[in-house]
Amino acid sequence: MENIKIFTRLISTELHLQEYAVENTLKLLDEGCTIPFISRYRKERTGGLDEVQITGISNRLSQLQEIAKRKETIVKTITEQQQMTPELEKRIKDCWESTTLEDIYLPYKPKRRTRAQVAREQGLEPLAQLLLLQRESDPKRAAQRFVVAGGSPADVHAALQGAQDIIAEQISEDERSRNQVRAAFRREAFIESKVVKSKKDSDEAQKFSDYFEREEPLKRCSSHRLLAMRRGESEGILRLSLTIDDDEAVKRLKRNLPPAPFQGGGACRRLLEEAVEDGYKRLLLPSIETEFMNLSKQRADEEAIRVFAENLRQLLLSAPLGQKRVMGIDPGFRTGCKVVCLDAQGNLLHHEAIFPHPPINHRMQASMHLQDMLKKYQIEAIAIGNGTASRETKEFVEDVIKGARSEGHGARENTKPSLSSSPLPPAPCPSIYVVSEDGASVYSASKVARDEFPDEDVTVRGAVSIGRRLMDPLAELVKIDPKSIGVGQYQHDVDQTLLKHSLDQTVESCVNLVGVNLNTASKHLLTYVSGLGAVLAQNIVDYRKENGAFTSRAQLKKVPRLGPAAFQQCAGFLRIADAKNPLDNSAVHPESYHVVEQMAKDLHCTVSDLISNADKRSQIDIRKYVTDTIGIPTLTDIMKELEKPGRDPREQIEEFEFDNSVQTVEDLHEGMELPGIVTNITNFGAFVDIGVHQDGLVHVSQLADRYVSDPTQVVRLHQHVRVRVIGVDLRRQRISLSMKGMGN
């Protein structure tokens, strides 16, 4: 890889990492290794860098590679203009900062026909140089020599104006001048937001009412406020601008002018100062303002994407119920509740619609049908979507289960007809969970859902998604575009390429952290496994269909197009339950199997004995197994994995109950204390569902009794919390909450 030494030095300095670790990481990335693979299985080469550090190296590498490509274009363009000098070429070669690089290139950059370019074509550059020297006591007399009878410039005024245009452009392209104005923007720029008068009273403008007349220092403008203002601007509601002290900025630029050879400088000095003012207002100021607008947007994007990625990580790593027989319910009033019954592997066994709520109100019939489904399919857990009619449906289901308990199976079967033709076993007592249904409608209408359930309509697919999301959130959510999952902050306003890259990295990280069951994983889940991708994921599924379940990781080598490199990258993240070799159901990589086998041999036992017997493991001195390629970090990981092979890092799922006395926003009053679930985290606070169909906001200042700079350090997605109501705005349907003093 070209420039690896330069990249190593730059990245190690910027990220404060050891050069050898950065260089080895760059080499591994160049070899096609994935970030999860490097962080997990190449700790010896990277000095134990974690995923965050390796991701930082990878992202900075991409930026430096883009700069390297840009430099090639710049060198080629200047060379073709026959203006390249050894000094200029060295400056470009040594520059790895994009803003500085563009400043170097600016005087040579092909541009549209400017006023200065016209003046140069008229032969006025010598006049501009005369003005800069300030030795002409009468610049008009000097300009007379450049007047062209019957042509351009037609008179002295036009000649002097053209010379000033050349000087103005030179000032606007001068690196020192640009950096001075940048410094002013950095120190003192204010961002101003004003409402477009014709839109002020419109309904769509009201959501931006906080920004109708707003001014604040740009460096203190938070990501969410900037993105909100930018959205208001894009919708034609707001006008944004950046301001600095223009007079002071012009004074600084005038100090850059060559000193006058005599006191005051006379008429030439006045013309130069006019050119400075023109160059600043017409060229330099708009250029730097645009630059800082873009820079602030980029920083806001990065912050919003960071928050979104962290929310997505927490959501994907939500506690799974596991392989249980689940009933999924997509609740509704007029259209009824769509009910599906799934087996422990998530396969659809049955579906139907029930109508327990108004306006149809077939509550008794719905109750009978629900009881029969619970018994027939031996349902162990019920997942209810958290949308419209969620609480009413949960209460209905709870009543059905309570009624079934109190009546007893015999009485119930004597008085109610069964939907099944044979006697049913006693119904288990299922747990009830309310599940976020964000993105379920997107999934149900997607090609993925149509491929899975070609004969079912969108309502059935949506209910299946809700049920499966309870069983394994990660496996189900990877099928949905992360932007549709409902945990973002202005996700549609940020750089979409950067967003997709970050979210893909997050999904890949989560999938590989948890590990994937090779025999049950969908194509969509397998796609994110290290080293696979869509084609190999499909090939694995096809191989599984044709040959049955995998019995060993080694069988992966028989999958079409899955070569040694892909096997190396993916094998450690794929699990085979009940495999003959127990290591196939662990995070121990096949390349390290021989180490574990040697450990077992030295202790005169089997690998299975090592896993099941802590006393055996305690006798192992891992230092004896250090080699040139396997060091203490990998051996330590192996020992942890032998203790709990294939362990799931996710937490255990918990049931939750809203306060039954609160159903709507109108039921709320200040001081009320309620249970809630964190549904979204932003950098200005956390949104909490308290069961009134409108999430409340716990502002960052109300998250704890101490100062909080990052809400993710205090709360996590889907956390069960207690909150206090501190404000209710019925008109705007806004609920303000506090977690201070609540003991969360």
C-alpha positions in Angstrom: 0.0 0.0 0.0 1.5 3.3 -1.1 2.1 6.0 1.5 1.8 3.5 4.4 4.7 5.0 6.3 3.3 8.5 5.9 -0.2 7.3 6.9 1.2 5.4 9.9 3.0 8.5 11.2 0.0 10.8 10.7 -2.6 8.5 12.2 -0.5 7.5 15.2 0.1 11.1 16.0 -3.5 12.2 15.5 -5.0 9.2 17.4 -2.2 8.9 20.0 -1.5 5.3 19.1 1.7 3.3 18.8 3.2 3.4 15.3 3.7 -0.3 15.1 0.1 -0.9 16.1 -1.2 1.5 13.4 1.2 0.1 10.8 0.1 -3.5 11.4 -3.6 -2.5 11.5 -3.2 -0.7 8.1 -1.5 -3.8 6.7 -4.3 -6.1 8.0 -7.0 -3.8 6.5 -5.1 -3.8 3.2 -5.1 -7.6 3.3 -8.9 -7.5 3.4 -9.3 -8.3 7.1 -12.5 -6.9 8.8 -12.5 -4.7 11.9 -14.3 -7.4 14.1 -11.7 -10.0 13.0 -8.7 -7.7 13.6 -10.0 -6.6 17.1 -10.8 -10.2 18.1 -8.2 -12.4 16.6 -5.1 -10.2 15.8 -4.5 -8.6 19.2 -0.8 -9.6 19.1 -0.2 -7.6 15.9 -2.3 -4.5 17.0 -1.2 -4.3 20.6 -4.7 -5.1 21.7 -6.5 -2.2 19.9 -10.3 -2.4 20.3 -12.9 -1.9 17.7 -13.3 1.8 18.3 -9.6 2.4 17.8 -9.4 0.2 14.7 -12.5 1.9 13.3 -10.8 5.3 13.9 -7.8 4.1 12.0 -9.9 2.8 9.1 -11.9 6.0 8.8 -8.9 8.2 8.9 -7.2 5.9 6.3 -10.1 6.5 4.0 -9.8 10.2 4.4 -6.1 10.2 3.7 -6.6 8.0 0.6 -9.1 10.6 -0.7 -6.6 13.4 -0.1 -3.9 11.4 -2.0 -6.3 11.0 -5.0 -7.1 14.7 -4.8 -3.4 15.6 -4.8 -2.8 13.6 -8.0 -5.5 15.6 -9.7 -4.1 18.9 -8.5 -0.6 18.1 -9.5 -1.8 17.0 -13.0 -3.9 20.2 -13.5 -1.1 22.6 -12.4 1.5 20.7 -14.5 -0.7 20.9 -17.6 -0.9 24.7 -17.0 2.9 24.7 -17.0 2.9 26.5 -13.7 4.4 23.7 -11.5 7.6 24.5 -9.7 9.7 22.3 -7.4 8.7 24.4 -4.4 5.0 24.1 -5.2 5.2 20.4 -5.9 6.9 19.9 -2.5 4.2 21.9 -0.7 1.5 19.7 -2.3 3.4 16.5 -1.5 3.9 17.4 2.1 0.3 18.6 2.7 -2.3 16.2 4.2 -4.9 18.7 5.4 -7.7 19.1 2.8 -8.4 22.8 3.6 -4.8 23.8 3.3 -4.5 21.7 0.1 -7.4 23.5 -1.5 -6.0 26.9 -0.5 -2.7 26.0 -2.3 -4.6 24.9 -5.3 -7.1 27.8 -5.4 -5.0 30.3 -7.6 -4.5 27.5 -10.2 -8.0 26.0 -10.0 -9.9 26.3 -13.3 -12.8 28.6 -12.6 -15.6 30.3 -14.4 -15.0 33.6 -16.2 -14.5 36.1 -13.4 -14.2 39.8 -13.4 -10.5 39.4 -12.6 -10.0 37.0 -15.5 -11.7 39.5 -17.9 -9.3 42.2 -16.6 -6.3 40.0 -17.1 -7.4 39.3 -20.7 -7.6 43.1 -21.2 -3.9 43.3 -20.1 -4.5 45.0 -16.8 -2.3 42.8 -14.6 0.7 45.2 -14.9 -1.5 48.1 -13.7 -2.6 46.0 -10.7 1.1 45.5 -9.9 1.7 49.2 -10.2 -1.0 49.9 -7.7 0.4 47.3 -5.3 3.8 49.0 -5.4 2.1 52.3 -4.5 4.8 54.3 -6.2 2.4 56.2 -8.6 1.5 59.6 -7.3 -1.3 59.8 -9.9 -2.7 56.3 -10.6 -5.2 57.8 -13.2 -2.3 58.9 -15.3 -0.8 55.4 -15.1 -4.1 53.9 -16.0 -4.4 56.1 -19.1 -1.7 54.0 -20.8 -4.0 50.9 -20.6 -7.1 52.5 -22.1 -8.0 51.1 -25.5 -9.7 53.5 -27.9 -12.9 51.9 -29.1 -12.2 48.8 -27.0 -11.8 47.6 -23.4 -11.0 49.2 -21.0 -12.7 52.1 -22.6 -11.6 54.7 -20.0 -9.4 55.3 -17.0 -12.2 54.4 -14.5 -12.7 51.0 -16.2 -9.0 50.4 -16.3 -8.6 51.1 -12.5 -11.7 49.0 -11.7 -10.2 46.1 -13.7 -6.9 46.4 -11.8 -8.8 46.4 -8.5 -10.8 43.3 -9.5 -7.4 41.5 -10.0 -6.2 42.6 -6.6 -9.5 41.7 -5.0 -9.2 38.1 -6.4 -5.6 37.8 -5.3 -6.6 38.8 -1.8 -9.5 36.3 -1.7 -7.1 33.5 -2.9 -4.2 34.5 -0.6 -3.6 31.8 2.1 -2.7 34.2 4.9 -5.9 36.3 4.2 -8.1 33.2 4.1 -6.6 31.9 7.4 -7.1 35.2 9.1 -10.8 35.3 8.2 -11.1 31.6 9.2 -9.6 32.4 12.6 -12.2 35.2 13.0 -15.0 32.8 12.2 -13.6 30.2 14.6 -13.4 32.7 17.4 -16.4 34.9 17.0 -18.9 33.7 14.3 -22.6 33.9 15.2 -25.2 31.8 13.5 -28.5 33.7 12.9 -31.8 32.2 12.2 -34.8 34.2 11.0 -38.2 33.2 9.9 -39.4 33.9 6.3 -42.1 36.4 7.0 -44.6 34.9 4.5 -44.3 31.5 6.3 -44.4 32.7 9.9 -48.1 32.0 10.6 -48.3 28.7 8.6 -48.9 25.4 10.5 -45.7 23.8 9.1 -43.6 26.7 10.5 -44.7 26.2 14.1 -42.4 23.3 14.7 -39.5 25.7 14.0 -40.9 28.5 16.3 -37.9 28.2 18.6 -35.7 29.4 15.8 -37.8 32.3 14.3 -35.4 34.9 15.8 -32.3 33.1 17.2 -28.7 34.1 17.4 -25.9 32.2 19.2 -22.1 31.6 18.8 -21.5 29.0 16.1 -19.0 27.2 18.3 -21.7 26.7 20.9 -24.5 25.6 18.6 -25.3 22.0 19.3 -25.7 19.4 16.7 -29.4 19.0 17.1 -30.1 22.8 17.0 -28.0 23.3 13.9 -29.7 20.4 12.1 -33.1 21.7 13.1 -32.3 25.1 11.7 -30.9 23.5 8.5 -34.1 21.5 8.1 -36.1 24.7 8.6 -34.0 26.4 5.9 -34.4 23.5 3.5 -38.2 23.6 4.0 -38.2 27.3 3.2 -39.3 28.4 6.7 -36.0 29.8 7.9 -33.1 31.8 6.6 -29.6 31.2 8.1 -26.5 33.3 8.0 -23.1 33.5 9.7 -21.8 36.9 10.9 -18.5 38.2 12.3 -17.2 41.7 12.9 -16.7 42.7 9.2 -14.9 46.0 10.0 -12.4 44.3 12.2 -11.8 41.6 9.6 -11.2 44.2 6.8 -8.8 46.0 9.1 -6.7 42.8 9.5 -6.6 42.2 5.8 -5.5 45.8 5.1 -2.5 45.2 7.3 -1.4 42.5 4.9 -1.0 45.1 2.1 2.6 46.1 1.2 3.7 49.2 3.1 3.4 52.5 1.2 6.8 54.0 0.2 5.7 57.4 1.5 3.4 58.7 4.2 -0.3 57.9 3.8 0.2 56.1 0.4 -1.9 58.6 -1.4 -4.4 57.7 -4.2 -2.9 54.2 -4.8 -3.4 53.3 -1.1 -7.0 54.3 -1.3 -7.6 52.2 -4.4 -5.9 49.2 -2.7 -8.1 49.5 0.4 -11.2 49.7 -1.8 -10.0 46.5 -3.5 -9.5 44.8 -0.1 -13.0 45.7 1.0 -14.5 44.5 -2.3 -12.4 41.3 -2.2 -13.6 40.6 1.4 -17.3 41.3 0.9 -17.7 39.9 -2.6 -15.4 36.9 -2.7 -13.6 36.0 0.6 -16.5 36.4 3.1 -19.0 34.3 1.1 -16.4 31.6 0.5 -15.4 31.3 4.1 -19.0 31.6 5.3 -19.9 28.7 3.0 -16.9 26.7 4.2 -17.9 27.2 7.9 -21.5 26.4 7.1 -20.4 23.2 5.5 -17.9 22.5 8.3 -20.5 23.0 11.0 -22.9 20.8 9.1 -20.2 18.1 8.8 -19.6 18.3 12.6 -23.3 18.2 13.3 -23.7 15.2 11.0 -20.9 13.4 12.7 -22.4 14.0 16.2 -25.9 13.0 15.1 -24.5 9.9 13.4 -22.5 9.0 16.5 -25.7 9.3 18.6 -27.7 7.3 16.1 -25.0 4.6 15.9 -24.9 4.2 19.7 -28.7 4.0 19.8 -28.6 1.4 17.1 -26.0 -0.6 18.9 -28.1 -0.6 22.1 -31.2 -1.6 20.1 -29.5 -4.4 18.3 -28.0 -5.7 21.5 -31.4 -5.6 23.3 -32.1 -8.6 25.5 -33.5 -11.6 23.6 -36.2 -13.9 24.9 -34.5 -16.8 23.1 -36.1 -19.8 21.3 -39.6 -19.8 22.7 -43.0 -20.4 21.1 -44.2 -16.8 20.7 -47.5 -15.1 19.8 -47.0 -11.8 18.0 -49.8 -9.3 18.0 -50.0 -6.2 15.9 -52.8 -4.2 17.8 -55.5 -2.1 16.2 -59.0 -0.8 16.7 -61.0 -0.6 13.5 -58.9 -3.1 11.6 -58.5 -5.5 14.5 -55.5 -7.2 16.0 -53.4 -9.3 13.7 -52.3 -12.4 15.6 -49.5 -14.8 14.6 -48.2 -17.9 16.3 -44.6 -18.8 15.8 -42.6 -21.9 16.7 -39.3 -21.7 18.7 -37.4 -21.1 15.5 -39.6 -18.2 14.4 -41.5 -20.2 11.7 -45.1 -19.0 11.1 -47.6 -21.7 12.2 -50.9 -19.8 12.2 -52.4 -16.3 11.8 -55.8 -14.7 12.1 -57.4 -11.4 13.0 -59.4 -10.8 16.2 -61.6 -7.7 17.0 -61.8 -7.2 20.8 -62.0 -3.4 20.6 -64.5 -0.8 19.4 -66.0 -0.2 16.9 -66.5 -3.9 16.2 -66.1 -5.0 19.8 -66.3 -8.8 19.3 -64.6 -9.3 22.7 -66.0 -12.7 23.7 -65.3 -14.2 20.3 -61.8 -12.8 20.4 -61.2 -14.1 23.9 -62.2 -17.7 22.8 -60.0 -17.6 19.7 -57.1 -16.3 21.7 -57.4 -19.0 24.4 -57.6 -21.7 21.7 -54.4 -20.4 20.0 -52.6 -20.2 23.3 -53.4 -23.9 24.0 -53.0 -25.3 20.5 -49.6 -23.8 19.8 -48.4 -24.0 23.5 -47.5 -20.3 23.5 -44.8 -19.4 26.0 -44.6 -15.6 25.5 -46.7 -12.9 23.8 -45.2 -9.9 22.0 -47.6 -6.9 21.5 -46.6 -4.0 19.3 -46.4 -0.6 21.0 -48.5 1.3 18.5 -52.2 2.2 18.3 -54.3 0.1 20.8 -51.2 -1.4 22.4 -52.3 -0.8 26.0 -55.8 -1.8 25.4 -54.7 -5.0 23.7 -52.3 -5.8 26.6 -55.1 -5.3 29.1 -57.4 -7.6 27.0 -54.8 -10.3 26.8 -54.1 -10.1 30.5 -57.9 -10.5 31.2 -58.0 -13.5 28.9 -55.1 -15.2 30.7 -56.5 -14.3 34.2 -59.9 -15.7 33.1 -58.3 -18.9 31.9 -56.5 -19.4 35.1 -59.6 -18.8 37.3 -62.0 -20.9 35.3 -59.7 -23.9 34.9 -59.3 -26.0 31.8 -62.2 -28.3 32.4 -64.8 -25.6 33.0 -63.5 -23.6 30.1 -63.6 -26.4 27.6 -67.1 -27.4 28.7 -68.5 -23.9 28.1 -66.5 -22.7 25.1 -66.1 -24.4 21.8 -62.6 -25.1 20.7 -61.2 -24.2 17.3 -59.2 -27.4 17.2 -60.6 -30.8 16.4 -58.6 -32.7 19.0 -58.3 -32.3 22.8 -55.8 -29.5 23.6 -53.1 -29.7 26.2 -53.2 -27.2 29.1 -52.1 -23.8 28.0 -48.8 -22.6 29.5 -48.9 -19.3 31.3 -47.2 -16.9 28.9 -45.3 -13.8 29.8 -46.5 -10.6 28.0 -44.0 -8.1 26.5 -44.7 -4.8 24.7 -42.3 -4.6 21.8 -41.3 -1.6 19.7 -42.9 -1.9 16.3 -40.8 0.9 14.7 -39.9 -0.3 11.2 -42.2 -3.3 11.2 -44.4 -1.7 8.5 -41.3 -0.9 6.5 -40.2 -4.6 6.8 -43.6 -5.9 5.9 -43.7 -4.1 2.6 -40.0 -4.9 1.7 -38.7 -7.4 -0.7 -37.1 -9.3 2.2 -40.6 -9.8 3.7 -42.1 -10.8 0.3 -39.4 -13.3 -0.2 -40.0 -14.8 3.3 -43.8 -14.8 3.1 -44.8 -14.5 -0.6 -48.4 -15.7 0.2 -49.1 -13.5 3.2 -50.2 -9.9 3.3 -48.4 -7.0 5.0 -50.4 -7.2 8.2 -49.3 -10.8 8.8 -45.7 -10.0 8.0 -45.7 -7.1 10.4 -47.1 -9.2 13.2 -44.4 -11.9 12.5 -41.7 -9.2 12.7 -43.1 -8.1 16.1 -43.0 -11.7 17.4 -39.6 -12.4 16.1 -38.2 -9.1 17.5 -39.0 -10.4 21.0 -37.2 -13.7 20.3 -34.1 -12.2 18.9 -34.0 -8.4 18.2 -30.7 -8.6 16.4 -31.7 -11.3 14.0 -34.9 -9.5 13.0 -33.7 -5.9 13.0 -30.9 -6.5 10.5 -33.6 -7.0 7.9 -34.8 -3.4 8.3 -33.1 -0.2 7.1 -31.6 1.2 10.3 -33.0 4.7 9.4 -36.5 3.3 9.8 -36.0 1.8 13.3 -37.0 5.0 15.1 -33.9 5.7 17.2 -32.2 8.4 15.1 -31.8 12.1 15.4 -32.3 14.0 12.1 -31.1 10.9 10.3 -32.7 12.0 7.0 -30.8 15.4 7.2 -27.3 14.1 7.6 -24.7 12.9 5.0 -26.4 9.7 3.8 -23.1 8.1 2.6 -21.4 8.7 6.0 -24.6 7.6 7.8 -24.8 4.3 5.9 -21.1 3.6 6.4 -21.4 4.2 10.1 -24.6 2.2 10.6 -23.2 -0.7 8.5 -20.1 -0.8 10.7 -22.4 -0.8 13.8 -24.5 -3.6 12.6 -21.5 -5.7 11.6 -19.9 -5.0 15.0 -23.1 -6.2 16.9 -23.6 -9.3 14.8 -20.0 -10.4 15.2 -20.0 -9.5 18.9 -23.0 -11.8 19.6 -22.1 -14.5 17.1 -24.4 -16.3 14.6 -26.0 -19.7 14.7 -24.8 -21.1 11.3 -27.8 -23.5 11.0 -30.6 -21.1 11.8 -29.4 -17.7 10.7 -31.2 -15.9 7.8 -29.3 -14.7 4.8 -29.7 -11.2 6.0 -28.0 -11.9 9.4 -25.2 -13.9 7.7 -24.6 -11.0 5.3 -23.1 -9.0 8.2 -20.8 -11.8 9.5 -17.1 -10.9 9.1 -15.9 -11.8 5.6 -19.2 -12.9 4.1 -21.4 -10.4 2.4 -24.6 -11.0 0.4 -23.3 -13.5 -2.2 -21.6 -15.9 0.3 -24.5 -15.6 2.8 -26.9 -16.8 0.0 -24.5 -19.6 -0.9 -24.4 -20.7 2.7 -28.2 -20.8 2.9 -28.4 -22.7 -0.4 -25.8 -25.2 0.8 -27.8 -25.7 4.0 -31.0 -26.4 2.1 -29.3 -28.9 -0.2 -27.1 -30.7 2.3 -28.8 -30.3 5.6 -27.5 -28.7 8.8 -23.8 -28.0 9.2 -22.1 -30.4 11.6 -18.7 -28.6 11.7 -17.1 -25.3 10.8 -14.8 -27.1 8.4 -17.8 -27.8 6.2 -17.9 -24.1 5.4 -15.0 -24.8 3.0 -17.3 -26.8 0.8 -19.6 -23.8 0.3 -19.2 -22.4 -3.3 -16.9 -19.4 -3.5 -16.1 -19.5 0.2 -12.3 -19.6 0.0 -9.5 -19.7 2.6 -9.6 -15.9 3.1 -13.3 -15.8 3.7 -13.2 -18.8 6.0 -10.5 -17.2 8.1 -12.6 -14.0 8.5 -15.9 -15.7 9.2 -15.3 -19.0 11.0 -14.8 -17.6 14.5 -18.1 -15.7 14.5 -20.3 -18.7 13.4 -21.6 -21.1 15.9 -22.8 -24.7 15.5 -24.9 -25.9 18.5 -24.4 -29.6 19.4 -21.4 -29.9 17.1 -19.1 -32.9 17.5 -16.3 -30.5 18.3 -17.5 -28.3 21.2 -15.2 -25.5 20.0 -17.4 -25.1 16.9 -19.9 -23.6 19.3 -17.5 -21.1 20.7 -15.6 -18.0 19.8 -12.3 -19.9 19.6 -11.1 -19.6 16.1 -10.3 -22.8 14.2 -6.7 -21.6 13.7 -6.3 -22.0 17.5 -8.0 -25.4 17.9 -4.6 -27.1 18.1 -3.7 -25.0 21.1 -6.8 -26.1 23.1 -6.3 -29.7 21.9 -2.7 -29.5 23.2 -3.9 -28.2 26.6 -6.3 -31.1 26.8 -3.6 -33.6 25.8 -1.2 -32.2 28.5 -3.9 -32.7 31.1 -4.9 -36.2 29.8 -8.5 -35.2 29.1 -10.8 -34.1 26.3 -11.7 -30.7 25.1 -15.2 -31.3 26.5 -13.6 -32.0 29.9 -11.7 -28.7 29.8 -15.0 -26.8 29.1 -17.0 -28.6 31.8 -14.3 -28.9 34.5 -13.0 -25.7 36.1 -10.4 -27.6 38.1 -8.8 -28.8 34.9 -8.8 -25.3 33.5 -7.2 -23.9 36.7 -4.2 -26.2 36.1 -3.4 -24.6 32.7 -0.4 -22.2 32.6 -1.1 -20.3 29.4 2.5 -19.0 29.2 3.5 -22.5 28.1 1.5 -22.1 24.9 2.9 -18.8 23.7 4.2 -19.0 20.1 5.4 -16.6 17.5 1.7 -16.0 16.3 -0.3 -16.7 19.5 0.4 -14.6 22.5 -1.0 -13.9 26.0 -4.0 -11.8 24.7 -5.3 -14.6 22.4 -4.7 -17.3 25.1 -6.5 -15.2 27.7 -9.5 -14.9 25.3 -9.4 -18.7 24.7 -9.5 -19.4 28.5 -12.5 -17.0 28.9 -14.3 -18.8 26.1 -13.6 -22.2 27.5 -15.3 -21.0 30.8 -18.5 -20.0 29.0 -18.4 -21.2 25.4 -20.7 -19.3 23.0 -21.8 -17.0 25.7 -24.3 -14.3 24.7 -23.2 -10.9 25.8 -26.7 -9.5 25.9 -28.7 -9.0 29.1 -31.7 -10.9 30.2 -35.1 -9.6 29.1 -37.4 -8.1 31.7 -41.2 -7.6 31.8 -42.6 -4.1 32.3 -45.9 -2.6 33.4 -47.2 1.0 32.7 -49.2 2.8 35.4 -52.8 1.8 34.8 -54.1 5.1 36.1 -52.6 7.0 33.2 -53.9 6.4 29.6 -53.7 9.8 27.8 -51.8 13.0 28.0 -54.8 14.6 29.6 -54.3 12.2 32.6 -50.9 13.7 33.4 -50.2 16.4 36.0 -47.1 17.9 37.4 -45.4 16.0 40.2 -46.8 12.6 39.0 -44.2 9.8 39.3 -44.5 7.0 36.7 -42.6 4.0 35.3 -41.4 4.4 31.7 -39.2 2.9 29.0 -36.4 4.8 27.2 -37.2 4.8 23.5 -34.7 7.1 22.0 -31.5 8.9 23.2 -30.3 12.2 21.7 -27.5 14.5 22.7 -30.0 16.8 24.4 -31.7 14.1 26.5 -33.8 10.9 26.4 -37.3 10.2 25.2 -39.4 8.0 27.5 -42.6 6.1 26.8 -44.9 6.4 29.8 -47.9 4.8 28.1 -49.9 7.8 26.8 -49.1 7.4 23.1 -46.7 10.4 23.2 -43.1 10.0 24.5 -41.9 12.5 27.1 -38.5 14.2 27.0 -36.1 14.0 29.9 -33.8 16.9 29.1 -30.1 16.3 29.6 -30.2 18.7 32.6 -32.9 16.5 34.2 -31.3 13.1 33.7 -29.4 13.0 37.1 -28.6 15.0 40.2 -25.1 15.7 38.7 -23.9 17.4 35.5 -24.4 15.1 32.5 -22.5 15.9 29.2 -23.4 12.7 27.4 -26.9 11.1 28.0 -25.6 7.7 26.9 -23.5 7.6 30.1 -26.7 7.7 32.2 -29.4 5.9 30.3 -29.6 3.1 27.7 -32.2 2.2 25.1 -35.1 0.2 26.4 -34.0 0.8 30.0 -36.9 0.7 32.6 -36.9 4.0 34.5 -39.0 6.0 36.9 -39.7 9.6 35.9 -41.5 12.6 37.4 -43.8 14.8 35.2 -42.5 18.4 35.4 -44.5 19.9 32.5 -47.4 19.2 30.1 -48.1 21.2 27.0 -51.4 20.0 25.7 -51.4 22.3 22.6 -48.1 21.0 21.3 -48.5 17.5 22.9 -45.2 17.9 24.7 -44.4 16.2 28.0 -41.4 17.3 30.1 -40.0 14.7 32.5 -37.3 14.5 35.1 -35.3 11.6 36.5 -33.7 13.6 39.3 -34.0 12.0 42.7 -35.8 9.0 41.2 -33.2 6.4 42.1 -32.7 5.0 38.6 
